[in-house]
Amino acid sequence: MLLDFDLKPSDKLAAIDDAGAQLTYGDLVALRGQLSSVLPPRELVFCLCENRVGALAGFLALYDCKDVCLLLSAHIDSGLLAALCETYHPSYFWMPESKAPEFNYDIVHRFHGYVLCKTGQQAPAMHVDLSMLMTTSGTTGSPKLVRHKYGNIESNARNVASVFGWTEDERGIIDLPMQYTMGLNVILSHLYAGAMVLLAEANLMSPKLWQFIKEKKGTNLTGVPFSYEILQRLRFTRMDLPYLTTLAEGGGKLPDSLFKTFAEYAEVSGKRFFATFGTTETSARLAYLPPKDAATHIGSIGQAIPEGKLLLVDDDGCEITQSDQEGELLYEGPNVTMGYGTCIEDLQKGDEFCGVYATGDIARRDDDGYFYIVGRKKRFLKLYGLRVSLDQSEKIISEHFGVECACTGDDTQMRIYVTDAHLVEDVQNLMVEKTGLKAKSFEVKAIDAIPRFESGKVNYRLLS
C-alpha cells in the first residue's frame, strides 16, 4: 500500500480534524478494500477536498486502488468545475455528502461525511504510469494540470520525512489545503513516518485553530509566505505553544525581514525553522535549508533534498559552476512529475520531463553551496532599455514600507499595487530613486487588498 499503511499499527491514529472526526491507519486499509469492491481501477475521480478525514482517506484509498484523482477544492466555483468536467469527463466524484444534492449522480459508497458518486461517464484513456492530477499553482479553474506518475509523491514524502527527522510521535498541523501540493506533502511526509496529522478547516486568523492546536498538542506548523505575514500580525512569537518544536516555510519566497524574524525566534526559543522550496511539478519540495544555518543564510532555499540535484544554467543551457553567478534553476530527482495536461488526450501522454524540471526561477549559489532565488525568468520588464525585476521591486517596496504590494506591467510601464493610499507618491519616489528611471515609468495604485489564491500566492491575473 501507499507509504506502507498496512504495516503500521492498525489502531494508531493517522488523522484528527477540527470537526472532531478521527481516522486510524486501520481505517485507511479498510477503506481501500471497500472502494476496490465498488469501482474498478483506472477510473478518473474528481476529489472535492476539504481538510477533513473523509476527504483524505478517500484520496489515499483511491490512489491505492490505482484510480486517478484530480484534487480540487470542495468550494471551487461551479462554473470552473463544470468546465473541468467538460474537458476531462470524470467517471466518479469523491465529495462531501452535503454537496451530493447539487449533482444527479448515483452514490455508491459513504465514509466519514464523504460519498463516492458515479457520473455515468466512461473514464478516459489514461497512461499506465499516470497516478494523479493536480492543478498548477493558483490555477484551480484552469484546464492546465500537472500529471504525476507513480513514485513521485512517495519519494517526496520519504525524503522530506528524512530531512525533517519526523517520528511517529509527531502531530503535524495541516491548515494548508490538502489539494494544494504543499499541504498534501506535509500530510504524506508525516504519514510515511507513522505520525498523526491535525487537519484544520479553520484558518490562522481563527481562535478555533489555535485552540485545536493546543488541545491536540501540535508539534509542527508549515506555512506559505502569506501565512508568516499573518503570524507576525498575530504576534506568534509571543504565543505559548509548549509542544511546538518545528516551523517550516515553503510555497514561495519569504521576505528577508520575516525570514530573519522567525529564524532568530526559533534559535532563541529552542525550536527549528526550516525554509523549503518546491513546485507542483516536483511533487511539492525540492530544496531545504538546515535549521542550524537559517539565521546565517537569510533568504536561502538551501540545498537539494535527498535523491535530488540542483544546478544553474545560463541562457545557452550551459551549467554555471561559479559562485554568485545568476542562472535558471534546474532540478533533477524522482519527484519530478510527467508534464502537463490541458485536454483529455493529454492524459495518455508519457513522461515528458524525464526527471528534469526547469523551474523558471533565476537563482544564485553561494560559497557554501546554498541557493538563493533572485526572481522569475518571466517576471522582468525592460523599461527604457533597463531590465527590472518585478519580484525584486516587490521586495524593495514591502521591506522599505512594511506594506503588502504586488507589481505587474509591460515594457512601457510598471504597475504597482499597494494597500495603503498614503504611500502612493512615496512608493513612486522610492522606485525612481532605486532604478534611476523617470517617474512616469511607475504607476502606483492603492487597493483594499492584494488578491491571492488559496495557496497564498498573489493572483496577478486579477490585477492585470
N, C-alpha and C positions, 0 to 999 in steps of 0.2 A: 504493500500500500504506500501511498504518498507519505514521505517522511517517516515511514515505519510506524504509523499509528497503531497497527495491530501488535507491535512488540512492546508497547508501553502499558503500564498498569491500567486495566480497564476501568477501575473506579477513580482514577486520578482526574481531577478537574482540568479540562482544557480551556474552558472559557466561561466567563460570567458577564452578563450585560447589565447595563444600568436600569433595566426594567425588571431585574430580579431573576431572569432565566439562567439556568446553568447547563453545561454540556461536559460530559466526560469523554475520555478517549474511547471508552467502550461504546458510547453513543455514536461516535463517528464511524466506527467499524460496523455497527448495526445498521445505520442509515445507508451505508454503501450497499449492503446486502439487500435492503428493502428496495432501493431505487433500481438496482440491477434486475429486479424481478418485474418491474413495471415499464421499463423502457430499454430499448436496445442500445448498444454502443454507437458512437459516431452520429448522434443527433446534435443539432445546433440549438443550444439553450441560451436564451436571454435571461440573465440573472439580475433582477432588480434589487439592488443591495441596500441594506441599512446595517448599521453596526449592531446587529442582533445575532444571537447564537443560531437562529434558524437560517439566516442568510449565509453565515459562514459554513455551517455544517452541510448545507445543500451544495454549495460550490465544491467543497472538498470531496464530497461523496460523488458528485457528477464527474469531477476530474478523474477520480479513481475508476469510474465506470467507462472511461475513455470517450465520454461525451465532450463536446467542445462548447465552452461557456464564453459568452461575451458579458463582461461585468459592467453594469450601468447603475446609476443612482436610481433608487426607487422613486425619487422625486423629479426625475427627468421630465422635461416639458413634453406633453402628449404629442405635439406636432413633430418634435425631433424624434421621438420614439417611433412614431408612425413612419417617418422617412427611413429610419434604420430597418424597420420591418420590411418595408417595400424593397429595400436594397438587398437584404441578406436572407429573407424568408426563414425565420426561426421555426423549428418544428415543435419546440417546447418553451415554456416560461417557468422560471422559479421566482416566485414573487410573494410579497406579504399577502396573507389571506384577505386582508382588508381591501386590497386593490382588485381582487378577483372579480367583483361585480362590474368593474369597468370593462371587462373583456368577456366575450361569449365563448369561452373555452371550457373544455371538459377537465375537471380536476381529477387527477389520477393518484395523488398522494399528498398527505398532510404531515407537517413536522414543525413543532415549536412556532406556530403562528405563520408558517410559510406553506405554500402549496405548489405542487408540480402540475402544470396545465399543458394539455396537448392542443396545439393550434389548428391541427388538421392539415398543415402544410408538410410537404415532403422535405426532409433535410437535404440541403445542397451537397453536391460532391465536394469533399474536402481532402486535402493531402494527408497521408497516413501519419506524418510527423506533427501535424498541427494539434496543439494541446489546448490552447485557449486564446482568447482575443481580449485586447484592452484598447480603450480609446487613447489616442496620443494626448500628451499633457494639455489639459484645458480645452479639449475639443469634444465634449460629450455629445454634441449634436452632429458632429461631422461624420461622414461615412468613412473617413480615413481611420483605419485600425492598425494596431501592431499585432503581428502574427507570432505567437510564441510556439516553440517546439518543446517536446518532452525533454526534461533535463534542465531547462532554463531556470524555472522558479526553485527547483530542487537544489541546484548548485548554489544559487544566490542565498537561499535560506541556510545552507550548510556553512558557507564561507562567512556570512555575516554573523551567524551564531558563534563561529570560531573567533572572529575579530573582537566581538564584544565579550566573549567568555561567558555566554549565557549558561545557566544551570537550570535544573528542574525546579529550583526554588524561586525563580523569577516570577514577577507579576507585571507583565508589560501593559502599559496604559495605551489604549488604542482610541484616540479621538479623531485621528485622520480617517477619512472614509476608506472602507476596505476595497472599494472599486478603484481607488487611487493607488498607483503602483507602490508608493512608499508605504501606505497603510497596509497593503497586502503583505509586503516584505517583512514589516515589523511583526505581523501576526505569524507568518510562516517560520521566521527565524526563531521565534520563541517556541512554537510547537515542535520544531525539529529537536530542540533541547529538552522536550518533555515538560515545558513550563506551562504557565497559565496566562491567558490574555484577559484583560479587562476591557470589554467593548463598550464604548460610550457614544450615545447619540447626542448627549449634551455637549455644548461647545465650551471653549476655555473661559468664556465670559459668564458661564452659568455656575452659580453656587452648587448646583446639583452635581456637577462634575467633580468639584474639589471634595465634596462630602463623600462621593463614591470612591475617590482615590484614597482618602483617609480611612474609610471603613474597610476597604479591601486591601489596604496596605500595599499600594502600588509601588514598585521598585524602580521603574524607569519610564521616562517620557520622551517621545520623539516628536519634533515639530518642524514645520517648514519656516522660512524666514518670517512670514507674517505671524506665525504662532509666537515667535520670540518677541515681535513687536508688541503683541498683546500681553505676553508675560511681563514685559518691562512695565507696561502701564498698570498691571495688576500688582506691581511690586513683589514679584515672585521671590526675589532673593531674601525677602523678609518672612516668607511663609514658614510655618512649622510643619515639615513633611519628613518625619524621622526615618521612614522606611525607604525614601527615595535615594537611590545611590548613583543613578546614571541619567544624564541628559544627552540627547542626540539631536542633531540637526541635519536636514537634507532637503531635497526638493528645490534647491536654488541657492544663490549666493547670499549669505548673511552679511549685512553691513558691518564693516570692521569695528565700529563702536560697540555694536551689540555682541559681536564675536568676543571682543575683549572683555566686556562686562561679564558674560556668562563663563568664559574660560577662567577668569580670575575668581569669580564666585565659587566655581567648582573646586579650584585649587585651595582656597581658604576654608571651605566647608567640608573637605574630605570626600567630595563627590567626583565623578568623572564626566567630562564634557567631550563628546565625540562629534567632530564635524565630518559629515559624509557627503558624497556626491554621486549622482546617478541619473538615469533616464528610464523611461518606459521601455525603450529599445534594448536596454541592458538589464531588464527584469528588476529594476529599482536602483541597486547600488553597484558602483564600480570602483570607488575610492573611499579612503578614510584617513583621518589624521589621528595618530595615537594621542590619547588624553595627556600624556606626560609632556607633549610638545605643543599643546594648544595655546598656552599663554605666551610662548616664544615664537610662534608661527601664525600670527593673527591673519585670518583670511585664507589660509591654505586649505585645500581639499586633501592634502596628504599624498598618499601613495595608493597603488592598485590593491584591491582586495586579493586574498589568496587565489591562486589559479588564474589571475588576470595579469594583464600587462598594459601599461600606459606609455604612449610615445607622442612626440610632437613632430609635425611635418610642415614644410614650407609650401608656398604656392605651387611648386612643381611636384609636390608629393615626396620630396626627399626628407629623410629623417633628420631632425635637429638634435644634436648631441651636446651642444654647449649650454652652459647655464645662462639663465636670464635672457634667453632669446625667445621671442614670441612665435607661436605657430598654432596650427589647428590640433586639437587634442583628439587622438585616436585611442580606442580601447580594443583589446583582444581578450576573449575569455569564453567559458562555457555558458555564461548567462546572456550572451548576445542572441537576440531573437532572429527570426527568419526574414523579416522585412515588413512591408506594409500591405494593406489591402484597402481598396476603395470601391470594389464591386464584388458581386458574388463569385465571379470567375476567379478572382484573386485567391479565394480560399483553397484552390487547387495548386497554387504555386509552391515550389520547394524553397529551400534556404537560399535567399539572395544575399544576405550579409556574410555568410560563410565564416562566422566567428569574429568578424572585424566590424566595428562601428565607428564611423566618423561623426563625432559629436556635434560639429558645427560651432564649438566653443574655441575661442582663442585663449591660450594659456601660456605660462612660462614655468620653468623648473628652476628651483634654487640649488645652491651648492650641496644641500642636504638630501637632494633627490625628491623634495616635496613640490607639488604642483599648485599653481595659483591660477584661477580663472580671471582673465582680463576683460573679456566681453564676448559677445556673439559675433560670429563671422558675418552675419547678415544685418547685425544691429549697428551699422555705421552709416553716417551721412557724409557727403562730400560737399561742404559749404564753402563756396568761393575757392575751391581747389584744396581746402584743408579737410583731411579725414578726421571726423569727430565721432567718438563712440557714444551711443545713446546710453549704454549701461554705465559708462564712466561718468557721464553727465548726471545721471540719476544719483549716483553715489556722492558726487561732489555736492549736489543740492541738498540731499537728505541729511548728510553729515554736517553741513555748514549751518543749516537752519533747523534741523531736527523735525522735519516735516515730511509727510508722505508725498511722493511725487512720481510722475511717470513721463517719459519722453518718447515722442514719435516724430514723424515728419518725413520730408523728402529732401532732395538735394538743393531745394530753393530756400527751405526754412525749417528749423527745428521747432516743434510744438511741445511745450512743457505744461504739464498739468500739476497743480498743487492744491492742497486742501485748506489753504489759509489765504484769503483775499488780500490781506495786508502785506503779503510778501511778493506780490506780482512784480512790482518795479524792482525790488531788491534782488529777486532771482534773475531777472533780465540783466541787471548790472553785474551780478556775480559772473554770469556766463560770458559777458563781454570781457570782463577782466581776465577770466581763466583762458579764453580762447584767442583774444585779440581780434575777434570778428566784430562787425557792426551790430548795433542794437536790433536792426531790422532782421537779422539772421535768426532771432528768437522771438517767438510768440508765446507769451505766458498767460495761461487761463486758470482761474480758480474754480474748482468744482467741489461739491459736497463730500464726495468720497471717491477714491480710486477704485474702479470696477475690478473685481477679482473673480477667478474661477474658484471652485470648491477646494482646489489644491492650495489656494492662497496666492497663486501667481497672478500677475496683472493681466487683465483681458484687454490687450492692445487693440483688438479688433473693434471693440465697442468705442474706444477712444478715437479710432480712425473714422 
